[in-house]
Amino acid sequence: MTYQRTSLQALLAVEPHIGSINRAVYLYIESRGLDGATDQEIESVTHIDGNSVRPSRGSLVKMRLVIDSGRTRPNAKGNNCIVWIALDEGMML
């Protein structure tokens, strides 16, 4: 995986404050770039249970490391799910 320099810097700045699940969730979302990831996609790839993915992603949103892209994608059941993207420092301007 490759990571954008600014996103990696943002992660490293809060590293002491986030756990390993948050780190795994963030790094996967960030690796997807503007395509982003839904909670179910994160679960599927990281093999982290949804009951851990959702609160972790929520805490990343509160830390402003991850944002709602404004887009949705259908999950396995056909329900539309929010696509999350990593917030790049350049997007904060």
N, C-alpha and C positions, 0 to 999 in steps of 0.2 A: 504494500500500500504506500502511496505517496500522500503527503499532507501539505496543504498550503502553508507557507511559512507563517503568515499572520494568524491563521487559525491555530496552528501548533503553539505559537507564542501565547495566544489567549488561553489555551489549555494549560500550558506550563505555568502561567501566572496564577491559576486557581488550583493547580495540582494538589497542593497540600490539603485543600478543602473538599476534594471529591474522592469517592471510593473507586474501587476497581470496576464495578458495574457501570458507574457513570462514565468512567474513562472508556470502557469498551463501547458503550452506546454512542458516546460523542465521536470516537474515532471512526466508527462505522458510518455514521451520518456524514461526517466530514469527508470521508473517502468517496462518497457518492456525489459530491459536488452539487451542482444545481439540480441534478436529477432527484436528490434527496432520498428519503426513505420513510415509509410508514412504520408504525409500531410493529405491525405483523411482519414486515420485511426484516426489521431489526431482530425480532425474536427468531425468525427462521435462520438467519445467517449467523448470529452470535450464539445461538442455542441457549439464550437466557430466557427464562420464563416471563411471560407477559406481565405477571403480577410484580415483577422486578423491573422490566423494561419501562412500563408506563410511569411509575413514580420517578425513576431515574431520569427519563427524558423530561418529565415535568420539572425536576430540579435544574436541569440544564437550561430549560426555558427561563426559569426564574433568575438564573445567573447570566442570562442574555448570551449564552453560547450557541443556542439553537432557537430557531424561529419557525413559525408556520409559514410555509412558502406561498400560501394562498391557493394552492392546488390540492386536488385529491386524486387518489387512485383506488380502484376497487380491490377489496381483499378477496380471499378465497371464497367467501360466501356472497360476493357481489356487492357488499356494502362499501360506500365511498369512505375512505380514510384520509386524514390529513397527511400531507407530505411535508416532512420536517427537513430543514436544511441548516447547516452550520453557519453561524453568523461570522462573516469575515470582518476584520477591523475596517476595511474599506467601505463596507456597507453601512457603517455606523455614522458616516459623515452626513 
